[in-house]
Amino acid sequence: MTDRNKNRREFIKISAIGGLALMSQTACASGDEEKNQSVASESTPLSIAVTKPIVVSTWNHGLDANKAAWEILSNDGSALDAVEQGVRVTESDADNMSVGLGGLPDRDGNVTLDACIMDHESNCGAVAFLQEIENPISVARKVMEDTPHVMLAGEGALAFAVEKGFKKTNLLTDKAKEAWQNWLNESEYEPVINSENHDTIGMLALDAEGNLAGACTTSGMAYKLHGRVGDSPIIGAGLFVDNEVGAACATGVGEAVIRTAGSAIVVELMRQGKSPQEACEEAVNRIIAKHKDLSNLQVGFIALDKNGAYGCHSVYAGFNIALRDNNNETMVDAQYEKEWD
């Protein structure tokens, strides 16, 4: 056994006994601190004693989602219930134009949704290309719990949702419809990808029992080809949970995440001994290495390990995550590899 692996096992043992985890944040700075000015700069290491439970989620809309998750976690609820109820908040927010109700449509004007969920026992469920259902994450959980399958798609997913009591809803709001019509008039008929496209909410939680769960849900790339499915409903790409090690989820251009099995890679790197931060950084750099053209190729990862340590990293500047634990409720700006041109 190497000294590194021995030390890591001793650390995990001590953390379990004490109920605390020592987290070294080398590349995630507090939202109240100054953002990165140079990709070459190094942030000051930050050590925080973290107690379970903890929840982290992507982007600014994660703050409200975390509130709902925290109501469950702080009352000794399960991580699985927390992540489902947390991301439902974002799905039902008509002002959020990247997830659920009010999401920007595909190029033909249809709002299509993708989501997946995974628990500490490696049970998982997903829906893809789902229309007319406001909360796809809850349909995904039904797929996980009530069927022998992992994923349902399209008309089959919709029929299943209706059978389970979900009501059909017109997801195309007036605001999203107007944006789509303006895009039709002004664009070159290409999807919209940029740093502010905040196309996903991914959430990871560790509950008081020490169990992990994750959820990921999106309306996908704005003005995509009808039928396109990204990484968000794909276990191992948009989300992966291994209760022995940790959990990870992704946001950004789904095609790039799928090509590298991004979230599964992050978790596997943690299994090999890397911290959540180091694992996210390596996963981002693998994506960069496999793409000749990085124009608008924004991808970000978040990770959470069994001890409550977290990490986040992205290709370009602008990615942030929401954090909630017993001591913190804040936004965290991720370090990144490249500045936007």
N, C-alpha and C positions, 0 to 999 in steps of 0.2 A: 504493500500500500504506500503510495507517495505521501510525503508530508502534507501536500496540499489537500489530498482527499481525507487524510486523517484529521487535519485541522477543521475541514468542513464538517465532518461527522461530529466532532466534538462540539462545534458551534451549534449544530442542529440539536444535539442532545441537551446542551445547556439552555438553549432557547425554549425547548419544550418544557423543561423543569421550571424555569423561571417565569414562563408566560410572556416573555418579552423578546423582541428581536432587535438587534443592532443593525441599522440600515446605513449603508454608505452611499450617499447620492453624489456621484461625481459629475453628472451631466444634466441633472434636473434642478433648476433653481426655483426659489419661491416666486409666485406671481407678483409679489411686491418688490422683487429685486429687478435690477436693470436687465433687459433682454441682451442676448448675445450680440456683440457688435462685430465679432470676427469669428469665422469658423475655425480659426487656428487657436483661439484663446482657450484657456483651461479654466473651468469653474472651481471655486473653492470647495473641497470635500465637506459634506454636511452629514454629521452623524445624529440620528434621531432615534430614541427608544420608542418603538412602536408596539402597542398592545393590540391584540385582536379585540374586536373586528376592525376591518378596513375595507374600503371600497374605492376603486379608481375607475374613471371613465374618460372617454375622449371628448375633447372640445369644450367650449364654454357652456353648451347646453347640458353638459354633464353635471353641473352644479345642482340644477333642479332635479335631475334624475337621481343624483346621489342622496338628496334629501329623502326621497321616497324609499330608497334602498336602506338608508340609515334608520328609518323608523322601524324596520324589520330587524336589522342587525343589532341595534342597540337594545332590543327586547329579546335577545337570544334566539332570534329567528334564523332560518337557514339561508345560506348564501344563494341557493337556487331561487328561493322566493324573492330575495332581495334584488337579484339582477333582473328577474322578470318584471317585477313591479317598478323598478327604477327606470328601465328603458321604455316601459309603457308611457311614462310621463312625456318623453320626447316624441314617441309615436303619435300621441294625441294632441300635440301642440301644433295647431293650424298655422302658427307663424313660423314654424321651422320648416324650411323648404327643401330639406334633404332626407327626411325620415317620415314615414307614415302619412297621416292626414296632412294635406298641404304640400306634400313632396312634389318637386318638379317632375313633369311627365317625360315620357320618351318622345322621340321626334314626331310621333303620330298623335300625341296628346293623351296617351294612356299612362296613368300612375301605376307602376308595377313595383311590388315590394319583395324584399328578400330578408330572411332572418334565420338565426340559429341560436341554440341554447345547449349548454353542456354542464353536467353536474360532476360531483366528486367521485362518482362510481363509473365514470366514462360513459354514462348514458347520454344520448344526444338526439336532438331533433331539429329539423329545418324545413323551411318552405322557400320556394323560389318562384319568381314570376307570378306572385299572388296579387290579384286585383280585388278591389271593393271591400277589403277588410282592414279596419283601422289599426288593429294590434296584431301584426303577424307573429310577434314573439310568443304570444300566448297560444297561437295555432301551432307554432313550432314545438312548444312544450307538450301540447296534446299529441302531436305526432310521436314524440319521444315516449310518452307515458301510455298511450292508448293504441299504438300500432306496433308491429314488428319491424317497421321501417325507420330509416333515418331522415329521408327527405321526400316531400311531395311537392309537385310543381304544377303551375298553370291551373287549368280547369279542374284537375283532380284535387289540387290543394284547396281551391275555392269550394268545391262540393263537400270536401271533408270538413272545412270550417263551418259551413252552413249546417251540416249534419250535427256538429258539436254545439250548435246554438249561437254561433257568431252571426251578427247582423250585417247585411250588406250596407255599405256606405259609399257615397260619392266622395272620393278622395281628392278630386281636382277642385281646389278652391278658386275663387275669383282671382286672387292674387297670383296664384301659380299659373292660371290660364292666361292672364294678361302677360306674364313674363314669357311664357311659351310662344304666344302670338307675336310678341316683339322680336323674339329670337328668330322666328320664321321669316320675318321681314328683313332682318338685319344681318343674319349669319350666313355662313357658307355651308350650312346644313351639316355642321360638325358638332359632336358632343362638346360640352363645356367642362374643362378640367382646369382648376386653378387652386391657389392656396386658400381661397375663401369658399371653396365648394363644399366644405364640411359635410361630406357625403354619408356619414355613418355615425351611429353611437355604438361604441363597444364598451362593455362594463365588466369588470372583474371584481370578485368579492371573496374575502376570507372571513368566515363567521367565527363565533366564540368557541365552537367545537373544533376549530382548526380545519374545516372543510372549505374547499374552493368551488366556485362555479363561475360561469361566464355567459354573457349574452351579446349578440351583435345584430343590429337591425338597420335597414336603409331603404330609401327609395331609389338608390343607385345613381349612376352617372346621369346628370341632367341631359336630356335630349338624346339619349342613347338610341341605338337601333332597337326596334320593337323585338322583344324576345331576349335581349342581352341579360345575362346574369353575371354578377361579379363575384368577388371572394366572400362576401358577407354571409351567405348561407352555407358555405363549404367548410366542414370541420377539417381542421388542419391548415386551412388557408386564412380565412377571416377570424377564426377562433380555435383555440385548443386548450384543454384542461387536463392536467395529470396531477392527481391529488398527492402523489408521492413527491412531486417536484414543484410545480407552479402552474401558472396559466398565462396566456398571452392573447392579444387580439390586435387586429390591424385596421387601419383606415387609409384612404387614398385610392390610387388607381388599382382596382381589383385585379386586373389582368397581370400586373407585375407581382402581386402577392401570390396569386395562384401558381405562377410559373416557378416560384421558389418554395411553395408550401410554407409560407412565411411564419405563421403562428406556431406550427409544429416545430419548425426549426428553432424558434426562440426558446421553446420549452426544452427541446433536446439539448440546446447549448447550456441551459441552466442545469440540466441533469449531469452534464459533463463538468460542472463546477463553476461556470461563469455566473456572475451576479446578474440580476434582472437587467441592470443597466448595460453591462457588457454584452449580454445576449441580444438586446435590442440594437445596439450599435453594430454588431457583426451582421445581423440579419439585414439591416439597412445597407451595409456595404456590399453584401452579396447581391442585392438587387441592383445597386449601382454598377457592379462589375459585369452583370449580365445584360446590360442595356447600352447600346452604342449611342442612342439618342435619349437624353435625359430631359428634354424640353417638357415642362409642365408635369414631370413624373413625380408627383408628390406621394410619398408613402410614409406613414408613421406607425410605430409599434408601441404598445404598452405591455408591461409584464408585471406579474405579482407572484412572489414565491411563498412557500409554506410558512415562512417566518414573518410575513408581512412586509418584506422589503419589496420596493417597486422600482421600475425603470421606464424610461421613455426616450425615444430617439426618432428622427425623421430625416428624409433626404434633404428637404428644403426648410428654410426658416418658416415660422408661423404656426407650428403644431403645438398644442398644449393639452394638458389633461386636468381633470378635476379630481381632487383628493378629499376623502373624508375618513377620519378616524377619531379616537377619543380625544385627541389633542388638536386636530387641524381640520379646517374646512376652507380650502383654498384652491387656486389655480396654480399649476406648475408648468412653466415654459420648458419645452424640450430643447436640448442642444440639437444640432443639425450638421449636415455635411456641406451644404451648398447654400449660397445666397441666391435669391431670385435675380435673373438678369433684368 
